């Protein structure tokens, strides 16, 4: 899952009950790596900004020019960590055009 939104519209953490694992260099960016807990009553009750979509995911999050970017994969595995590193490293961020 990949997502982008204005920082002003983002929650304080990318998922409810997240465990911050630290920072990781991915391509041109430094992302914060998170373990998002499995879905639960707490997640369903507290989620307000879409954080529930990442339940059970390993997630990378970074900010560039006021936009928060997230990439996640379901499952807290080393395979998913490598998948996310490769996917994020190969991304080209394009700003929307028009008015």
C-alpha positions as CSV (number, residue, x, y, z in Angstrom):
1,X,0.0,0.0,0.0
2,X,1.3,3.4,-0.9
3,X,-0.2,6.7,0.2
4,X,0.6,10.4,0.3
5,X,-1.2,13.3,2.0
6,X,-0.6,16.8,3.3
7,X,1.3,16.7,6.6
8,X,-1.5,18.9,8.1
9,X,-4.0,16.1,7.4
10,X,-1.9,13.3,8.9
11,X,-2.3,11.7,12.3
12,X,0.6,11.9,14.8
13,X,1.5,8.3,14.1
14,X,0.8,6.3,10.9
15,X,-1.1,3.6,12.8
16,X,-2.8,3.2,16.2
17,X,-0.5,1.6,18.8
18,X,2.5,1.7,16.4
19,X,6.0,0.6,17.5
20,X,8.7,2.9,16.0
21,X,11.6,0.8,14.9
22,X,14.0,3.7,13.9
23,X,15.1,5.5,10.8
24,X,16.2,3.8,7.6
25,X,17.9,5.1,4.4
26,X,15.8,4.2,1.4
27,X,16.8,5.7,-1.9
28,X,17.0,9.5,-1.7
29,X,15.0,9.6,1.5
30,X,15.3,8.7,5.2
31,X,12.1,7.0,6.3
32,X,10.9,6.0,9.8
33,X,10.1,2.3,10.1
34,X,7.0,1.3,12.0
35,X,5.4,-2.0,13.1
36,X,1.6,-1.5,13.1
37,X,-0.2,-3.9,15.4
38,X,-2.9,-6.3,14.2
39,X,-6.5,-5.1,13.9
40,X,-8.3,-4.8,17.3
41,X,-11.2,-3.1,19.0
42,X,-8.7,-0.3,20.0
43,X,-7.6,0.2,16.4
44,X,-11.3,0.3,15.2
45,X,-12.3,2.7,18.0
46,X,-9.3,5.1,17.7
47,X,-8.6,5.3,14.0
48,X,-9.7,8.6,12.5
49,X,-7.3,9.4,9.6
50,X,-7.1,6.0,7.9
51,X,-4.6,4.5,10.3
52,X,-6.6,1.3,10.5
53,X,-5.7,0.5,6.9
54,X,-2.2,-0.4,8.0
55,X,-3.2,-2.8,10.7
56,X,-0.7,-5.7,10.8
57,X,1.7,-3.9,8.4
58,X,5.4,-3.1,8.3
59,X,5.4,0.6,7.3
60,X,7.9,3.2,6.1
61,X,7.0,6.8,6.4
62,X,8.8,10.0,5.3
63,X,8.0,13.7,4.7
64,X,9.1,15.8,1.8
65,X,8.0,19.4,1.3
66,X,5.0,19.2,3.6
67,X,3.7,15.9,2.2
68,X,3.7,12.7,4.2
69,X,4.5,9.5,2.2
70,X,3.8,6.0,3.5
71,X,4.5,2.6,2.0
72,X,3.5,-0.6,3.8
73,X,3.2,-4.3,3.4
74,X,1.1,-6.7,5.5
75,X,3.3,-8.7,7.9
76,X,6.3,-7.9,10.0
77,X,8.9,-10.0,8.0
78,X,12.4,-9.4,6.7
79,X,11.1,-10.2,3.2
80,X,8.6,-7.3,3.5
81,X,11.3,-5.0,4.8
82,X,13.4,-5.7,1.7
83,X,10.3,-5.4,-0.5
84,X,9.6,-1.9,1.0
85,X,13.2,-0.9,0.7
86,X,13.3,-1.8,-3.0
87,X,9.9,-0.3,-3.8
88,X,10.5,3.0,-2.0
89,X,14.0,3.3,-3.5
90,X,12.6,3.0,-7.0
91,X,9.8,5.5,-6.5
92,X,9.6,8.8,-8.4
93,X,7.5,11.3,-6.5
94,X,5.4,13.6,-8.8
95,X,3.5,16.6,-7.6
96,X,-0.1,17.0,-8.9
97,X,-0.5,19.4,-11.7
98,X,-3.3,21.9,-12.4
99,X,-5.3,24.0,-10.1
